[in-house]
Amino acid sequence: MSTVAKAKSQSSSIKGFKHSKPGLWLSLGTTAFGAISIVKDIKRANGEHDRLRLINALAGAAALITGTAMLLRELKQLGDDDVLLG
């Protein structure tokens, strides 16, 4: 098997994992770490009275909320027909 074929095979297996329940749960977990960072940014912006940094943190929070909602929707759509869970 050529190197290109191996890379394509690995790429498709990674894409399959991303749309499985374990993959979605992993994405939600990493999103939680992003939330911690955003909370720190908001606290720092409030402490320094920096409106621009606060706006940036709030925009990040909005993106995080939207991304989490999309992940939860996809997790709900998967239902019980996930092949990896048997």
N, C-alpha and C positions, 0 to 999 in steps of 0.2 A: 504494500500500500504506500502510495507516495506521501510526501510530507503535506502537500496541499489537501489531499483526501483526508488525512488524519486531522488536520486543523479544522476542516469543514465538519467532520464527525463530532469533534469535541465542541465546536460552536453550536451545533444543533442540540447536543445533550445539555449544554448550559442553558440554552433558550427554553428547553423543556422543563428544566428545574425551576427557572424563573417563574413559570406559570403553573407551578404545582403548589399545593398547600404548604409544604415545608419551605419552599422558596419565598412564598408570600409572607409567611411568618418571619423569616429571616429579614425580609425587607421592612416589615413593621418594627422589628427590633432595632435595626439600624436607624430607622426614622426616630425612634425614642432617643437615641444618642444625639441626633440633630436637634431635637426639642430642648435637650439640656443646654446645648450651645446657644440656642436662640434665647433661652431664659437668661443666661449669663450676659449675652449682648444687651438685652433690654435693661438689666440691672446696671450694667456699666454705663449705658447711655443715660439712664435716669440720674445716676450718681454724678456724671460729668455735665449734666444738662445739655447734652448734645442732641439736638433735634434731628439732624441728618442721620446720625447713627441709629437713633430710635426708629426713624422711618424705614431705614434699611432692615433693621431687625423685625419690624412688624410686617414688612413685605415678605421676608423669609418665613415668618410664622404663617402667613396666609398661604404661601406655597406649600409649606409642610402640612397644613390642615387639608388642603386640596389633594395632595399626594396620598395622604393617609386615607381619605375618603375613597379615593380611587382604588387603593389596595384592598380596603375592606369590601368594596363592591365586587371586585374580582374574586376575592376569597369566598364571598357569599354565592357568586355565580358558579364556582367550581362544584359546590355541593359535595355529595358523597361519591361522585364518580371519579375520584382521583386514583389513578393507576398505582401510584407509589405507596398509597396507604393500604392497598389490598382490599 
